[in-house]
Every structure is written in structure tokens, then in C-alpha cells.
Amino acid sequence: MTNPAPAKLFEQPTQAAIAQRLREIRREKGWSLNDVEILSRGSIKAVVLGSYERCDRALSVQRAIQLATFFDVPFSSLFDSHNHTQLPIKDSYPAKIVLDLRALKNAGREFAIYIDFSKWIIKQRSDWNGEVLSIRESDLDLIAILNKTGKTEVKQILINQRFILTN
């Protein structure tokens, strides 16, 4: 009598799932295949990216890293098994504050808490669009705790540094 195969704790992504995720990331950016070729200055050809997205061409690890870097997403996001077609978490809550991620990316090391917090939220939401980030007013409480200041001071810093687009 043979033993049944042990149950699997993790489901590995298929080539088709990775290809679909690659297409989703590109579309989330609002880019066509031709846009990617232009924006990458030809290092990523439209026809090649389309082939990856259709599973007509094998995607090497080196090329996957290049694509993740170009799209400015974590490499692991290409392999996420959770459903990306669900509404993002940010749509579940009314946005009160919109952070300018471009300004945060250029901020000095003294703003590491704000940058790290933004990265954490982005990862939690799988929101790799990279321009802005909507947060709730209550998120300022957590930043205040991390920064060892009050919520009012945190908000004032965000305003003074022009990290907030709206409030």
C-alpha cells in the first residue's frame, strides 16, 4: 500500500499566473506595450513583453528582476498568489490624506520613518503605482508613535515638507 502525497501548504504560481500578474502590473501603471518600450528606451521590446504576458516565451529570473525594477515593484510581487482583482484596501476606506511619494523618495534620511511607513502601506495594499498614496487620518497616529511625537506634529511635518498633496 502506498502512502498518499502529503498535503501542500503552499501553492506555487504557474507560468500563466506570473504572465497574468506581469500584464496586471503594466496595466495598473496605465502603460501599453509600446509605452513600455519607449519608457525603457528600447531595453524592453513591446513584442518581447507581449510574449512574456501570453506565455509564448520563457521568462528568466534575470529578465524578471529587470522587469520588476523597471515597473518599480518588488520582485516577489510577480509571484503573489493572492487575488489582485479584488478592490484594493485603499478603496475600502475614505481617503483623508494623499501623500506625494515622489517627494518622499527624494527626502533625506531624517524622514526614514515616513518613507518606511509608506513602503509598508504600499506592500500591504500591493499598490505599486508609485506616484501618490492615500492614507487615513488615523494612520497619522501610528506614524506619531513611531516618530515619538504627537499627531499634530506629524501632520505639520508632512505639510511643511510638502509630502501632502491634499488634506
N, C-alpha and C positions, 0 to 999 in steps of 0.2 A: 504494500500500500504506500502510495506517495503522499508526501505532505503538501498541502496547498501552499501556493506562494504567499509570503507574508503580505499583510496589508501595507499599502504605501501611505506614508504620512504626507508626502508632498507630491503634487502633480507637476511634472516638468512641462515647460512650454513646448509647443510644436513649432516647426518651421513656419507654418501658416500663421500661428498666433504672433510670432515675432514679426513677420511681414506685415500683418494687420496693425500691430502696435506701431511699427515704423510709419505706416501710412497715417495713422491717427495723430501721431506727434507732428508730422508735416502739416496735416490739415488744421490742427489746433493752432499752428503758427499762421495759418491763412495763406500758405505758400503752395503754388503749383509746382509740378516737377521742373518746369523751366525756370521758375523763380529760384529754386534751389541751385540750379546750375549757374545762374547769373550771380547769386549772392555768394556762392562758393568760389567764384572766379574760375569756373570750369573744373575744379578739382573733384566735384561730384556731378557726373553727367546725368542729365534727365533720363535718358534711356536706361542707364545702369540702375539708378534708383528705382525706376519703374519696374525693372526686372526683379529687384530685391522684394519690392512690395507685392509682386504677383507670384513669388516663389519660383520664378524661372531661372534664378541664378542663386548659387550658394553664397551666403554672407559669412565672410571670415571674421574672426574675433578682431583682428586689426582694423578691418573696414567698419565693423560695428562700433568700435571705440571712436573712430574718426567721425562717424555719423552722429553719435551721441554728443561728441564735443561740438560739432557744427550746430546741432539743434539746441545745445546748451541744456542738456538733460543728463541726469545720472545714467551711467551705463546700465545699471540694474533696471531702469525704467523700461528698457526694451524687452525685459523678461517677466515683468509683473504679470501675475496670473489673475489678479482681481479684475473685475469688470469695469472697464474705463468708459462704458457707455452710460453709466449711472450719472445722475446730476452731481457735479462737484459739491463738496461740502459747503463751499462759499455761497452757493445758491440756496442753501437751507436756512441761512441766517441773514437778516438785513445788514448790509454793509454800512458802517458808520464812518470809517476812515479808509482812505486809499493812499497807500504808501507808494512812493516813486522808487522802484527797485533800481533804476538807472542811477539815481542819486546815491542810494545805499551802496551800490557796487563801487562807487568812487570815494566812499567815505574812508576816513582814516581808522587806524586800529582802535582808537578810543571809542569807536562806535560798534565794536565787535559784538556786543550783546544784542544790538538791534539787527545786525546782519545775521547773526546766528539764529535769532528768533524767527526772522523772515525765512531763512533757509528751512527751518524746522516746519513752519506752516506750509511752505511750498511742497515739501516732501510729503507731509500728511495728506495734502489735497491732490497730489500728483498733478500740480498745476505748473507746468514748465514754460509758460508763455513769456515770462521774463521781463515784462515792462512795468506792470503795476501789481499790487497785492491789496485786496480788500480785507480789512480786519474789523473786528467788533470793538466797540468802546471797552468792553470787558477784557479784551486782550491786553489793554494797557496795564491792568492790574498785575498780570504775570510779568510783563516787562519791568514794571516798577519793583517787584520783588527781586528779580534778577539783578536789577541796577541799584538796589538798596536805596531807592528814593521813593517819592510819592508819585501817584498817577498824574497829578498836575504838572510836576516837574518833567516827567517823561513826555507828556504831550507838548510841553513848551520846547523841549529839546528837539522833538520831531519837527515842530513848526519852524524854529529858528534855523535848523539845518536844511530846511526845505525838503525834508523827507516825506512830508504830507502833501498830496495834491488837493485833497478835499477833506473837510472835517465837519 
